[in-house]
């Protein structure tokens, strides 16, 4: 059974940093598309960042580009989201998601966005709150 466990959320002041982790079990992170999404109260879910393994391509949403950095440690089966210079509008529940053996990979992560296809596996979410 594939499971994703997200952690690292918390309360941080504006301008501060947090690092989220997403550990995969029951699966090897060797052929994947992995993404972080977030959902703020009363708002729709939005994509934050994604990576695909076939060519290492990364994408970050405009709202976080230059502040958030996504990475994957294949050996640890863990994806990370380093969040710097955080803003109150970053407050949300953050979810990691994975598509294993994505075919084609650009359906899930491309240079232009998240491809529009639903990821198969989702973590439980971790709350991030940024105070002003």
C-alpha positions in Angstrom: 0.0 0.0 0.0 1.4 3.4 -1.0 1.2 6.0 1.7 2.5 9.6 1.9 3.2 11.2 5.2 3.5 15.0 5.2 5.0 16.9 8.2 6.8 20.1 9.1 3.9 22.5 9.2 3.5 25.0 12.0 3.2 28.7 13.0 5.8 31.1 11.6 6.0 34.9 11.4 6.0 36.7 8.1 9.4 36.6 6.6 10.3 33.3 8.3 10.9 29.9 6.9 9.6 26.3 7.2 10.5 23.1 5.5 7.9 20.5 4.8 8.6 16.9 4.3 6.7 14.1 2.5 7.8 10.6 3.2 6.7 7.8 0.9 6.1 4.2 2.0 5.2 1.2 -0.1 6.7 2.9 -3.1 10.2 3.8 -4.4 10.7 7.3 -5.5 12.5 6.4 -8.7 10.0 7.1 -11.5 7.5 9.7 -10.4 5.9 13.1 -10.5 5.5 14.6 -7.1 3.8 17.8 -6.2 2.8 20.1 -3.3 -0.6 21.6 -3.2 -2.3 23.8 -0.7 -5.8 24.9 0.3 -6.6 27.9 2.3 -10.0 28.2 4.1 -12.8 29.1 1.7 -10.5 28.8 -1.3 -9.9 26.1 -3.9 -6.9 23.9 -3.8 -4.0 25.2 -5.8 -0.7 23.8 -7.0 2.5 25.1 -5.4 5.4 23.1 -6.9 6.1 19.9 -8.7 9.0 17.7 -9.9 9.2 14.9 -12.4 11.9 12.3 -12.3 12.3 11.5 -16.0 14.3 14.7 -16.7 14.4 16.4 -13.3 12.1 19.3 -14.5 10.7 21.5 -11.7 7.8 23.9 -11.8 6.8 26.5 -9.2 3.6 28.5 -9.2 4.0 32.2 -9.8 2.9 33.1 -6.2 5.8 31.1 -4.7 8.5 31.3 -7.3 11.7 32.6 -5.9 10.6 31.9 -2.3 9.7 28.2 -2.2 12.0 25.4 -3.4 11.0 21.8 -3.9 13.4 18.9 -3.9 13.3 15.1 -3.7 15.8 12.8 -2.0 15.3 9.5 -3.8 17.4 7.5 -1.4 15.1 8.6 1.5 11.9 8.4 -0.5 11.2 12.0 0.7 10.1 15.1 -1.0 10.7 18.5 0.6 9.3 22.0 0.2 11.6 24.7 1.6 9.5 27.8 2.2 11.4 31.1 2.7 10.3 34.7 3.0 6.8 33.5 3.9 3.7 35.7 3.8 0.4 35.6 5.6 -1.2 34.6 2.3 0.8 31.3 2.4 -1.4 30.2 5.3 -3.1 26.9 4.2 -3.1 23.2 4.6 -0.3 21.8 2.5 -0.6 18.4 0.8 1.9 16.3 -1.0 0.9 14.2 -3.9 2.6 11.6 -6.1 2.0 9.8 -9.4 4.2 6.7 -9.7 5.4 5.9 -13.2 3.5 8.8 -14.7 2.9 8.3 -18.4 3.3 10.8 -19.8 5.1 12.7 -17.1 4.0 16.1 -18.5 0.4 15.3 -17.7 1.3 15.8 -14.0 4.2 18.3 -14.1 5.4 20.4 -16.9 7.3 23.7 -17.5 3.9 25.4 -17.7 2.2 23.9 -14.7 0.6 20.8 -13.2 -0.7 19.2 -16.4 -4.3 19.0 -15.3 -4.3 15.4 -14.4 -5.2 14.1 -10.9 -2.4 12.6 -8.8 -3.1 9.2 -7.6 -1.6 9.3 -4.1 -2.1 12.0 -1.5 -0.7 12.8 1.9 -2.9 13.8 4.8 -1.9 17.5 4.9 0.0 19.6 7.2 -1.2 23.0 8.5 1.0 26.1 7.8 0.1 29.4 9.5 2.0 32.6 8.8 1.3 35.5 11.2 1.7 39.1 10.2 
